[in-house]
Amino acid sequence: MENGAAKPVIVAIDGPSGTGKSSTSKAVAARLGLSYLDTGAQYRAITWWMVTNGIDIEDPTAIAAVAGKPEIVSGTDPEGPTITVDGTDVAGPIRTQEVTSQVSAVSAVPEVRARITELQRALATTAERGIVVEGRDIGTTVLPGADLKVFLTASPEARAARRSGELNGADVNATREALVKRDAADSSRKTSPLAKAADAVEVDTTELTLQQVIECVVTLVEEKRDAK
């Protein structure tokens, strides 16, 4: 079936950091002519805004009070995804260690999650060709009616090695500790915790190459789309 004639499909890809979500999601979307949304970038963007504007990250009430202020716009082209806050390109700034260390606290605030979830659903429902949405609560909370839900996993050691490589050789042990800490925070938060949806297909990427993971997910999407 040609991409132009294919039926729209909404794909939710969840999982913890270092499992290959971003690389897999972008590649699958590009291969199948779908839009792509990195929801983690949206939470990083609002965290960057909070830090830049001097909001006390330790004060959930303060965060909640201004959660609706920043204008966050996500570009959904898998070949060149973008993210801006109040018109400023923040694709680089949101990847700093300062933002990374604060994002779990900000994203745990219910008002923040409600705001970002609203943005995510709007993008997903207006994607004409369909969309691949990656995150931590897409299949369970944001898009529970997604056509296909995939949950990527990998051993902490494999995830730490990958993330260390992405961070230009950061200490693997320190990276592993940071990932485990982030997992605990994301899985235990009261609002929309990191969790595998009951009807999600789990793919353990520990022993797989990126290309193998991409092929696996592409096959799952094509099967689901052909069945629609």
C-alpha positions in Angstrom: 0.0 0.0 0.0 1.4 3.4 -0.9 1.9 5.9 1.9 -0.4 8.4 0.2 -3.3 5.9 0.2 -2.7 4.5 3.6 -5.2 5.0 6.4 -4.2 7.3 9.3 -2.8 5.5 12.3 -2.0 6.7 15.8 1.0 4.9 17.3 2.0 5.3 21.0 5.5 4.4 21.9 6.3 4.4 25.7 9.2 3.4 27.8 11.9 4.7 30.1 15.0 6.7 29.0 17.7 4.9 27.0 15.4 2.3 25.4 15.6 3.9 21.9 12.2 5.6 21.9 13.3 8.8 20.1 15.5 7.2 17.4 12.9 4.4 16.8 9.9 6.7 16.7 11.5 9.2 14.3 12.7 6.5 12.0 9.3 4.7 12.0 7.4 7.9 11.3 9.8 8.9 8.5 9.6 5.4 6.9 5.8 5.3 7.0 5.1 9.0 6.1 3.7 9.8 9.6 4.0 12.8 11.8 6.2 12.5 14.9 5.9 14.0 18.4 8.5 13.9 21.2 6.4 14.5 24.3 9.4 14.5 26.5 10.7 17.6 24.7 7.4 19.4 25.7 8.0 18.6 29.4 11.6 19.7 29.0 10.4 22.9 27.3 8.1 23.9 30.1 10.8 23.0 32.7 13.2 25.2 30.8 10.7 28.0 31.0 10.2 27.5 34.7 14.0 27.6 35.4 14.6 30.6 33.1 11.8 32.5 34.8 13.1 31.8 38.3 10.1 29.6 39.4 10.9 27.5 42.5 11.0 24.0 41.2 10.6 22.7 44.8 7.2 24.4 45.0 4.4 22.6 43.2 2.0 25.3 43.9 4.2 27.9 42.3 4.7 25.7 39.2 0.9 25.0 39.0 0.1 28.8 39.1 2.1 29.5 35.9 1.7 26.2 34.0 -0.5 27.9 31.4 1.8 30.8 30.7 4.4 29.6 28.2 3.4 29.0 24.6 4.9 25.7 23.5 4.9 24.8 19.9 6.1 21.4 18.6 7.0 20.7 14.9 6.0 17.2 13.9 8.3 16.5 10.9 10.3 13.4 11.8 13.1 14.6 9.6 13.5 17.8 11.5 11.3 18.0 14.7 11.3 21.4 16.4 10.3 22.9 19.7 9.8 26.5 20.6 8.8 28.4 23.8 7.2 31.8 23.2 8.8 31.8 19.8 12.3 30.9 21.0 14.0 27.8 19.6 14.8 25.7 22.7 15.9 22.4 21.0 19.4 22.8 22.5 18.7 24.4 25.8 16.2 21.8 26.9 18.9 19.1 26.8 21.1 20.6 29.4 21.8 18.9 32.7 20.1 21.7 34.6 16.8 20.9 32.8 17.3 17.2 32.9 17.7 17.2 36.6 14.5 19.2 37.1 12.1 17.8 34.6 10.7 15.0 36.8 9.7 17.4 39.5 8.0 19.8 37.1 6.3 17.0 35.1 4.9 15.5 38.3 2.7 18.6 38.9 -0.9 17.7 37.8 -1.5 21.2 36.2 1.6 20.8 34.1 0.5 17.3 32.9 -3.0 18.5 32.1 -1.6 21.4 30.0 0.9 19.3 28.1 -1.6 16.4 27.6 -4.0 18.9 26.0 -1.3 20.0 23.5 -0.4 16.3 22.8 -4.0 15.3 22.1 -4.6 18.3 19.8 -1.5 17.4 17.7 -2.4 13.7 17.5 -6.0 14.2 16.5 -5.2 16.7 13.8 -2.3 14.7 12.1 -3.8 13.9 8.7 -1.6 11.0 7.8 -1.3 9.7 11.4 1.4 10.1 14.0 3.9 8.4 16.1 3.8 9.8 19.7 6.6 8.9 22.1 6.7 9.4 25.8 6.0 7.7 29.1 2.2 7.8 29.5 1.0 7.9 25.9 -0.7 4.5 25.8 -2.1 4.7 29.3 -3.2 8.3 29.7 -2.7 10.6 26.7 -3.9 8.4 23.9 -5.5 5.3 25.4 -7.4 4.7 22.1 -4.2 4.6 20.0 -4.3 2.1 17.2 -1.0 0.6 18.3 0.8 0.8 21.6 4.4 -0.2 22.0 6.4 -0.3 25.2 10.2 -0.4 24.8 12.4 -1.8 27.6 16.1 -2.6 28.0 18.4 -3.5 30.9 19.6 -0.6 33.0 23.2 -1.4 31.9 22.3 -1.2 28.2 20.3 2.0 28.7 23.2 3.6 30.6 25.7 2.7 27.9 23.5 4.2 25.2 22.8 7.4 27.1 26.5 7.8 28.1 27.3 7.6 24.4 24.8 10.2 23.6 26.3 12.5 26.3 29.8 12.2 24.8 31.2 9.6 27.1 29.6 10.6 30.4 30.4 8.2 33.3 28.3 5.0 32.7 27.8 4.3 36.4 26.7 7.8 37.2 24.4 7.7 34.1 22.9 4.4 35.3 22.2 5.8 38.7 20.5 8.9 37.2 18.4 6.7 34.9 17.2 4.5 37.8 16.4 7.6 39.9 14.4 9.0 37.0 12.6 5.7 36.5 11.6 5.7 40.2 10.3 9.3 40.1 8.4 8.7 36.9 6.9 5.4 37.9 5.8 6.6 41.4 4.3 10.0 40.6 0.5 10.1 41.4 -0.5 11.7 38.0 0.0 9.6 34.9 3.0 7.5 36.0 5.3 5.7 33.6 3.5 2.3 33.0 2.9 -0.2 30.3 -0.6 -0.2 28.9 -2.4 -3.5 29.3 -2.7 -3.9 25.5 0.8 -2.6 24.6 3.3 -4.8 22.7 6.5 -5.0 24.8 9.8 -4.9 22.9 13.0 -5.6 24.8 15.7 -3.7 23.0 18.6 -4.9 25.1 20.1 -7.3 22.6 18.7 -5.6 19.5 20.3 -3.1 17.1 18.5 0.1 16.5 17.7 -1.1 13.0 16.2 -4.3 14.3 13.9 -2.4 16.7 12.8 0.0 13.9 12.0 -3.0 11.6 10.0 -4.6 14.4 7.9 -1.6 15.1 7.4 -0.8 11.3 6.0 -4.3 10.9 3.7 -3.9 13.8 2.4 -0.5 12.5 1.9 -1.9 8.9 0.0 -4.9 10.3 -2.3 -2.6 12.3 -2.8 -0.2 9.5 -3.6 -2.9 7.0 -6.2 -4.3 9.4 -8.1 -1.0 9.7 
